[in-house]
Amino acid sequence: MALVASLKLVLAPPHPAGRPFIGVGVVAILVGLLVAHWLAWIGLAFTLFSLYFFRDPERVAPGRTGLVLAPADGHIVSVEPAIPPAELGLGDTPRWRVAIFLSVLDVHVNRMPVDGVVTRIAYRPGKFVNASLDKASSDNERNALAIRLPDGRDVAVVQIAGLIARRILCAAREGDAAVAGGRFGIIRFGSRTDTYLPVGVRPLVAVGQTMIGGETVMADLQA
């Protein structure tokens, strides 16, 4: 069963954002077969890497409401109180922040952590320091979303570019309904995703844990 699950993860269909890269690799293969075989080998390697990096596996969210799910795959590098990005207008009261680092080997599709309504989306340019460092949350290029829960509280999720990431893609729009575990974006290539819990809600995870986007429970809003 573990082998089957691993194969399904590796062979998952690519996210639409990966199609241009896969297309470039296929063209390189075809041109290489006509001109120089070394180019075909490079094109094959690039195509395989793109298929792997942009894979978009199906995920099954827990059936219980009131949970905060991991918005991305990766491992937790920070769990600490922090003030949400100022551009979201969520105030300056510190709340628990869970930071997930995504290596180039992780699935990079971002997923909604909670059910609610997207009330604010704010992009801010910045640096491209190593996303595993804590200062990446404040210094790096980022795209932040505020999600209003049915009970009026707010959750924030922030897409953060990393050392080699140069493009943050977000398909969500202000006013959209957020469904826990639903896809909303992707970051290329290697990045970080921060989640700010509602004031008073404590995380159920710790630094070093591995997250599965859309499935791993990070907090219980009803606790």
Secondary structure, DSSP 8 states (H G I E B T S, - for coil): -HHHHHHHHHT--B-GGGHHHHHHHHHHHHHHHHS-HHHHHHHHHHHHHHHHHTB-------S-SSEEE-SSSEEEEEEEEE---GGG---S--EEEEEEEE-TTS--EEE-SSSEEEEEEEEE--B---TTSTTHHHHB-EEEEEEE-TTS-EEEEEEEE-SS--EEEE---TT-EE-TT-EEEEEESSEEEEEE--TT--BS--TT-EE-TTTSEEEETT-
